[in-house]
Amino acid sequence: MNLKQLRYFLTIAEMGSMSAASRALYVAQPALSLQMANLEEELSVALFTRSVKGVQLTSAGEKLIDHARIITRQVEVAKDHVGSDA
């Protein structure tokens, strides 16, 4: 699991669609799907239920989303904190 995957995961979850997230992130949809497949494989769970109408978080995805928000927020706080000495 890496920060890029968590950011991608959050964007997909918030937008409710791989294609919308792909456009927002300026990432090709196959690359985005591959990153999510790798994350799901690493965690051994499905994070999304996929349909033609978009995606919905699974129960595992619901558990991960709060952690992903905290982690990405903490990284931003750390960057700001370290950068404030410059």
N, C-alpha and C positions, 0 to 999 in steps of 0.2 A: 504494500500500500504506500502510495506516495502523495505528496501534496497536490500535484497536478490531477491525479485521479480523484482526489476528494473535491477539488474545485469543479471538475467536470461533473462529478456525481451531483453536487449541489445545484449546478446550473440546470442539469437535466430534470432534477426533481422539482425545481422552482418553475421551470417552463412547461413541464408536463409533456415534453416531446423531444426526441433525439434530434429531429431535423431543426426545430427552433433553437435548441441549445447549440447545435452545430453552427448555425448562422451567427448566433450571439457571441460564440467563442472564436469564430473565424477558424474553425477546425473542420476538416473534411469529415462527413458523417461516418464513413468506414473506419477512420482513425479513432473517432470518438467511441464508436461501438466496440472496437477492439480494446480500448482502454477499460471500458466497463466490463467486458467479458473477462479481461485479465484480473480485474478487481474482484469480480464475482468468483472466479476460479480460486484466487488466493484465499478468499474468505469462506469458500465452499458453500455459498448461499446465492440465491437469486435476489437481487436488490430491487428489480422492477418486474412488473407484469406488463408485457408489451402487447399492444393491439394496434389496429389500423388508426385508431383515434388518438394514440399517444401512449404514454407510460403512466403507471401507477406504482407507488412504492409498495413493496411487500412488507411483511412485519419486520423482516431483517433490515430492509431499507429504512423503515421508520426508526429502528434502533440506531442505525448508523448516522442518520441525518443530524441528530443533536451533537454527536461526537464530532462530525465533520465541521459543523458550524463553530464549535468551540475551538477545534484545532486550527482552522483557518483564521479565526479571530485572534488567537494567541500568537500566531506567526506574524500577523500584521502589527500587533502590540509590540512584539519583540523587535521588529524592524524599526518601528517608531522610537522605541526606547534606545536602541543602539545608535540610531541616527541622530538622536537629540544631542549627542556629545560632539557632533561635527561642527 
